[in-house]
Amino acid sequence: MNIILFDDEQRIHLLPLTYTRPAADIRIGILTIREKWEKYFNLSSSSLTEPYLEAKYPLFTQKDNLLINGRVLPDANLFARLERMDIGQALVKDKLFIAARLNDSGLASFDRHASNYHSYEYEDALTVIEYPWDIFAKNAEALEADYDLITKGRTSAPLSATNTLIGDRIFAEEGAKAECAILNSTSGAIYLGKDSEVMEGSVVRGGLALCEHAALKLATKIYGATTIGPHSKVGGEVNNSVIIGYSNKGHDGFLGNSVIGEWCNLGADTNNSNLKNNYAEVKLWSYARKGFARTGLQFCGLIMGDHSKCGINTMFNTGTVVGVSANIFGAGFPRNFIPSFSWGGAQGFETFTLHKANEVAEKMMERRHIEFNQIEQDLMAYLFETSKEFRVWEGDHRP
């Protein structure tokens, strides 16, 4: 059986995070949604996504294809149900198209509408990512599930006796290091990925997923189901946030109830507000509505797309959305929707030209020994053009 993770019409609600990836490549818990499904099936997968993403995320087909909605997180019950599906059948829950099993001719006419197939209603509970804030709001649940999935039947690598370990849900992969840290798993599992590091003086109240080659810098404070993706460095205070990977918040400052994409950098003493002064419900920019949408949340911080950066002492208001490849700096609070390829801050924005944005992306990726290749360049060029409608000052250009 060939596993294909498909994007549906809801992906627009997950922008700016899905500007640069299929929904299945969002990290929540320890693993990305794709990695979770691949671990359950013990198979690799491909994506059926937007045409402009196909070069980076190509589709592979076979005679027997199981298509799964990339926003749906797996569990044991759902996995067992999908394994029992026959060719031509689909699985739905209410109006959500969960999956379909199709031969190669059926796949050729796949149009993401379950009504075209012999559909069965799924009766069990389901975890689905619908909006960006779901990623941190459901991170605790996902982290616990991933921890059990990854560590079942395995023994943790030993940790130094200089640490204070509280609780029995702490797992370290080979090469993980921690010294003089307090790790408390009584409120959530703590997972230290391969070659990760917790530096001296750090205090962690789980859950925490510190992924491969990620690091907590000196005296970091972590609490509230936080995920630090691969090759990321984090310092200061972090609460209930997800960093997808390859991004840095290396210094003091607060990050709370937030999602940060890949290749981002938060300057020293960057802080975000995650609670309004009047305790009111937070509204967040919606690309689907082209306006602000109610979240139903009292705590909601920063959503930042890939390749975006901010300078030292940057302050983000409650419920701020930053697009792809924005560069923010200066005193005061910038607006709480910052379009892709923006350059500036509270005093105003100009367009961050594609040439300059590519220069920054290339330099940062080179530091991780990853090439900013033609596929990445074409993706950035496409996003630069299609995001123009949100840059109300378009026509201004940074020299």
C-alpha positions in Angstrom: 0.0 0.0 0.0 1.3 3.4 -1.0 0.7 6.3 1.5 -0.2 9.7 0.1 -1.0 12.6 2.5 -3.3 15.1 0.8 -4.0 18.8 1.4 -7.7 19.8 1.4 -9.4 23.2 1.1 -8.8 23.9 4.8 -5.0 24.4 4.2 -5.7 28.1 3.5 -6.6 28.5 7.2 -3.2 27.2 8.2 -1.3 30.0 6.3 1.4 31.3 6.7 2.7 27.9 7.9 1.4 26.1 4.8 2.8 28.6 2.4 6.0 26.6 2.4 4.9 23.1 3.2 2.0 20.7 3.0 -0.1 20.5 6.2 1.3 17.0 6.9 4.8 18.6 7.4 3.7 20.7 10.4 5.3 19.6 13.6 3.1 19.0 16.6 4.1 16.9 19.6 7.5 15.4 18.8 7.0 14.4 15.2 5.6 16.1 12.1 2.2 14.7 11.1 3.9 12.9 8.2 6.5 11.3 10.5 3.7 10.0 12.7 1.9 8.3 9.8 5.1 6.8 8.5 5.9 5.4 11.9 2.5 3.8 12.2 2.6 2.2 8.7 6.4 1.7 8.7 6.3 3.1 5.2 7.5 6.3 3.5 4.9 8.7 2.1 4.5 11.5 -0.5 2.1 14.4 -0.8 -0.8 15.6 -3.0 -0.6 19.3 -2.5 -0.6 22.7 -4.3 1.0 22.8 -7.7 3.7 25.3 -6.6 4.8 22.9 -3.9 5.1 19.8 -6.0 8.7 20.3 -7.0 9.7 20.2 -3.3 7.1 17.7 -2.3 6.6 15.4 -5.3 3.8 12.8 -5.6 4.5 9.1 -5.9 1.8 6.7 -7.0 1.3 2.9 -7.2 -1.5 0.6 -8.0 -2.8 0.6 -4.4 -2.9 4.1 -2.8 -4.1 5.1 0.6 -4.8 8.8 0.6 -5.0 10.4 4.1 -5.9 13.9 5.0 -2.6 15.6 6.0 -4.4 17.6 8.8 -5.4 14.4 10.6 -3.2 13.0 13.4 -3.0 9.2 13.6 -3.9 7.0 16.6 -4.1 3.3 17.1 -7.9 3.1 16.4 -7.7 5.2 13.2 -4.7 3.2 12.0 -6.5 -0.1 12.5 -9.6 1.2 10.6 -7.5 2.5 7.7 -5.8 -0.9 7.3 -9.2 -2.5 6.8 -10.3 -0.3 4.0 -10.8 -1.7 0.5 -10.2 -0.2 -2.9 -12.8 2.4 -3.7 -13.8 3.1 -0.1 -13.6 6.4 1.8 -13.7 7.3 5.5 -15.3 10.4 6.8 -16.3 12.1 10.1 -19.1 14.5 9.8 -18.1 16.6 6.8 -14.3 15.9 7.1 -12.8 13.7 4.4 -10.4 11.5 6.3 -9.1 9.0 3.8 -9.7 7.0 0.6 -8.1 3.9 -0.8 -7.8 4.1 -4.6 -6.2 2.3 -7.4 -4.1 4.2 -10.0 -7.1 5.1 -12.2 -9.2 6.2 -9.2 -6.3 8.4 -8.0 -6.1 10.1 -11.4 -9.7 11.4 -10.9 -9.3 12.2 -7.1 -11.0 15.5 -6.3 -11.1 15.5 -2.5 -14.9 15.0 -2.3 -15.8 11.9 -0.2 -19.3 11.8 -1.8 -17.7 10.3 -4.9 -16.8 7.1 -3.1 -18.4 4.4 -1.0 -18.0 6.3 2.3 -18.1 5.1 5.9 -18.5 7.2 8.9 -15.7 7.1 11.5 -17.2 6.9 15.0 -14.2 7.3 17.2 -12.6 10.6 18.4 -10.3 12.3 16.0 -7.5 14.9 16.4 -7.4 17.4 13.5 -5.4 20.6 12.9 -7.8 23.3 11.6 -6.1 26.6 12.5 -2.6 27.7 13.4 -3.5 28.0 17.1 -4.5 24.3 17.2 -0.8 23.5 16.9 0.0 24.8 20.4 -3.4 24.2 21.8 -3.2 20.5 21.0 0.5 20.1 21.5 0.3 18.5 25.0 -2.0 15.7 23.7 0.2 15.1 20.6 3.4 15.1 22.6 2.1 12.5 25.1 1.0 10.3 22.2 4.3 10.7 20.3 6.3 9.9 23.5 4.4 6.7 24.0 4.8 5.8 20.3 8.5 6.5 20.1 9.6 5.1 23.5 7.5 1.9 23.7 9.7 -1.1 24.6 12.8 1.1 24.6 15.2 2.2 27.4 16.4 5.7 27.7 20.0 6.6 27.4 21.5 7.6 30.8 21.6 11.2 31.8 24.3 12.8 34.0 23.9 12.6 37.8 24.3 16.4 38.0 20.7 16.7 36.9 17.6 16.7 39.1 15.1 14.3 37.5 11.5 14.3 38.7 8.9 11.8 37.5 9.3 8.8 35.3 8.5 10.1 31.8 11.9 11.3 30.7 13.5 9.7 27.7 16.9 10.6 26.2 18.0 9.4 22.8 21.6 8.5 22.0 23.9 11.5 22.2 21.5 13.6 24.2 23.3 15.7 26.9 22.1 17.5 30.0 24.0 18.9 32.9 22.9 20.7 36.1 19.3 20.9 34.8 16.0 20.3 36.6 13.7 18.1 34.5 10.2 17.6 35.9 8.0 15.2 34.0 5.1 15.0 36.5 3.1 17.5 34.3 4.1 16.1 30.9 6.6 13.9 29.2 10.1 15.1 28.4 11.8 13.8 25.3 15.4 14.6 24.5 16.2 13.8 20.8 19.4 12.5 19.4 22.4 14.8 20.0 20.2 17.4 21.7 21.6 19.4 24.6 20.2 21.0 27.8 22.7 23.4 29.1 23.4 24.2 32.8 20.8 25.9 34.9 17.9 25.1 32.6 14.5 24.3 34.3 12.0 22.2 32.4 8.4 21.4 33.5 7.1 19.0 30.9 5.9 18.4 28.4 8.9 19.1 26.3 10.1 17.7 23.0 13.7 18.8 22.3 14.3 17.3 18.9 17.4 16.1 17.2 20.4 18.5 17.4 18.3 21.1 19.2 19.6 22.9 22.3 18.3 24.7 25.4 20.9 27.4 26.2 22.1 28.4 29.7 19.3 28.8 32.3 16.4 28.4 29.9 12.9 28.1 31.4 10.4 25.8 29.6 6.9 24.9 30.6 3.5 24.1 29.1 3.9 21.5 26.4 6.6 23.0 24.3 8.3 21.6 21.1 11.7 22.7 19.9 12.2 21.3 16.4 15.4 19.9 15.0 18.6 22.1 14.8 16.9 24.9 16.8 18.5 26.8 19.7 16.3 28.3 22.5 17.0 30.5 25.5 14.9 32.6 27.9 11.3 31.7 28.8 9.1 29.6 26.6 5.5 28.5 27.4 3.3 26.2 25.3 4.9 26.9 21.9 6.1 25.0 18.9 9.2 25.7 16.8 8.9 23.6 13.7 12.7 23.4 13.2 16.0 25.1 12.1 15.0 28.3 14.0 16.6 30.2 16.8 15.4 32.1 19.9 18.8 32.0 21.4 18.6 34.7 24.1 16.4 36.0 27.0 12.8 37.0 26.2 9.4 35.4 26.4 7.7 33.3 23.8 4.2 32.0 24.7 1.3 30.2 23.0 3.1 30.6 19.7 4.1 28.7 16.5 7.4 29.5 14.8 8.3 28.1 11.3 11.6 27.1 9.9 14.7 29.3 9.3 13.4 32.0 11.7 15.5 34.0 14.2 14.2 36.0 17.2 16.7 38.6 18.3 17.8 39.0 22.0 15.1 40.1 24.4 12.3 39.6 21.9 9.0 39.3 23.7 5.5 38.4 22.6 2.3 39.1 24.5 0.0 36.1 24.8 -2.8 37.7 26.9 -4.6 40.9 26.3 -4.7 43.5 29.0 -8.5 43.3 29.3 -8.4 39.4 29.2 -10.6 39.5 26.1 -10.7 36.8 23.4 -7.8 37.0 21.0 -8.5 37.6 17.3 -5.9 36.4 14.7 -5.4 37.3 11.0 -7.1 34.9 8.7 -5.8 34.6 5.1 -9.1 32.9 4.2 -11.2 35.8 5.4 -8.6 38.5 4.6 -9.4 39.9 8.0 -9.3 39.0 11.6 -11.0 35.9 13.0 -12.1 34.9 16.5 -9.9 32.2 18.0 -12.0 31.4 21.1 -8.8 31.7 23.1 -7.7 34.0 25.9 -4.1 33.0 25.4 -2.7 33.3 21.9 0.7 34.7 20.9 2.8 34.8 17.7 2.4 32.8 14.5 5.5 33.3 12.3 6.1 31.9 8.8 9.4 30.4 7.5 12.4 32.6 7.0 11.2 35.5 9.0 13.4 37.4 11.5 13.2 40.1 14.1 15.8 42.3 15.7 16.7 42.8 19.3 14.1 44.0 21.8 11.2 43.4 19.3 7.8 43.4 20.9 4.9 41.5 19.4 1.3 42.2 20.4 -1.1 39.5 21.4 -2.2 37.4 18.4 0.4 38.6 15.8 0.7 36.8 12.5 4.0 37.2 10.5 4.2 35.9 7.0 7.1 34.4 5.1 10.5 36.1 4.9 9.6 39.3 6.9 12.3 41.3 8.7 11.0 43.2 11.7 13.0 45.7 13.9 12.8 48.9 15.8 11.0 50.2 18.9 7.3 49.9 19.7 4.7 47.3 18.7 4.5 46.6 15.0 1.0 45.8 13.5 -0.4 42.4 14.4 -0.5 41.3 10.8 2.8 41.5 9.0 2.7 40.4 5.4 5.3 38.2 3.7 8.4 40.1 2.5 7.9 43.0 4.8 10.8 45.2 6.0 10.3 47.5 9.0 8.4 47.8 12.3 6.1 50.1 14.3 7.2 53.1 12.2 6.1 51.4 9.0 7.0 48.8 6.4 8.6 48.6 3.0 8.9 45.6 0.7 11.8 43.3 1.5 13.0 42.7 -2.0 13.2 39.1 -3.3 16.9 39.5 -4.0 17.6 40.5 -0.4 15.3 37.9 1.1 17.1 35.2 -0.9 20.5 36.4 0.2 19.4 36.1 3.9 17.8 32.6 3.3 20.9 31.3 1.6 23.2 32.5 4.3 21.1 31.0 7.1 20.6 27.7 5.4 24.3 27.5 4.6 25.0 27.6 8.4 23.1 24.3 8.6 24.9 22.9 5.6 21.7 22.9 3.5 21.6 24.3 0.0 19.3 27.1 -0.9 18.7 25.4 -4.3 16.7 26.3 -7.3 13.6 24.6 -5.9 13.8 26.9 -2.8 14.4 30.0 -5.0 11.4 29.2 -7.2 9.2 28.7 -4.2 10.3 32.1 -2.7 9.7 33.8 -6.1 6.2 32.4 -6.3 5.4 33.5 -2.7 6.8 36.9 -3.3 4.5 37.5 -6.3 1.3 35.9 -4.8 1.7 37.8 -1.5 1.7 41.2 -3.1 -2.0 41.8 -2.4 -1.3 42.0 1.4 1.5 44.5 1.1 -0.6 47.7 1.0 2.5 49.8 0.4 3.6 47.8 -2.7 5.6 50.0 -5.0 8.0 51.0 -2.2 11.2 49.1 -2.4 14.2 48.9 -0.1 17.4 50.0 -1.9 
